[in-house]
Amino acid sequence: MLTLLKNFTLIVIAFAGGWLAHAWLRPVPNSGLPPVTQVVVQKDNYIPVFSSESDAQSVADIATYPSDPPTPDPTANPRLDSFRVLIESNKYQKAVNFYIANESTVSSGELERWRAVVHEHLELKLANSELQLFQDLAENWLNYRYNDIDTLLLMAQYHWAMGYINEALHTYIQAESYANSSYQRSQVKEQMYKFIVRYDADLAAAEEWYELSNFYEQLDQLDVASAGDKYRYAELLLTQGDERSAFQLLDEISNNPTWRKKALDLKQLWSDNGRYQASAKPGFAASVPLKPIGNHYLVQLRLNDGEPLKLMLDTGASITMINDRAFGRQISADGWSDLGWRYFNTANGVARGRLMEVERANLGEFAIAKLNIAVQGVDFGDDIDGLLGMNVLSRFHFQIDQDRHELLLTPRG
């Protein structure tokens, strides 16, 4: 009986204690305290989660929370931009110093972009005849990058614009000495050729034959005269009656298959007449007859020793093209390789055709090996078999003589 009473008393005490604890811990109604706010961790940002929009707004008014940093622009290049600003502000010495300071930490591909900024600025100043600014940048740049071919070629154009012919010539020679790739050597030779032709044309138009002869003598003495330059020099010497010096030059270039016939013909012409008047234009190695047709010219091209094709001269066409009819007359000959179907850009839009490789082609006396030809279903009329494009013409220095209806040609290189 005593044990039962003791257990009952313990139960009553425990029950009473539970009610007291519940009363003490119950929240006070209408106390004005905000509800509990949860905090969620996400990428090191602390984002509060509120129980109501009003609570969120009240906290937002007094607190800010960090956000993700903006994604960097992968194309941004602060150092290149700084370099460009210096160049465009005409602060050339500072720009060169900035380039030198960063050169060792920038990739070779990136440095090409830096150099392109210099070349574009030089071209702009030269085109706008801002010659003093051009000279300032070119000289500052070449003091460090003395073998920069592009800048040297622009510097040669500057000398030419200023009338400094000897300086222009020696700058071309300097550029050629630094050219260390076939592309650079070809680039220098092409620009030097254009310089010589333009200067020749100016002096010939003014009939300043003696000064022109001295110019070609200088080319010969500097050992930069091509076979065509030596032929032109021989012409000028014969005009002055210097047969001995002229024949020495003609005998020398007779060893060049491209110029042999012209050299022998000039010697024979002098022997027959005893006098000679130099032409108003530099000589070309050979000429090919042209047939005028409207505002265009037709020229003959022979493929794999087949019958000559009549092609329209088209400097806007990147590849030589013949039509299906002409191809049908040629395909029986050996020397054709089918390279498959291709799409070609034409004056009338994109057209589908076959790309063929020709083993050999002949333009006048010049042989061309491994020439690509497009074959398309185009009808130019009965007298035209196709187009002669730049994949042939770019192999030559060429000029159209509209008076004589001739295509004047000298092989490049």
Order of alpha helices (4+ residues) and beta strands (2+ residues): alpha-beta-beta-alpha-alpha-alpha-alpha-alpha-alpha-alpha-alpha-alpha-alpha-alpha-alpha-beta-beta-beta-beta-beta-alpha-beta-beta-beta-beta-alpha-beta-beta
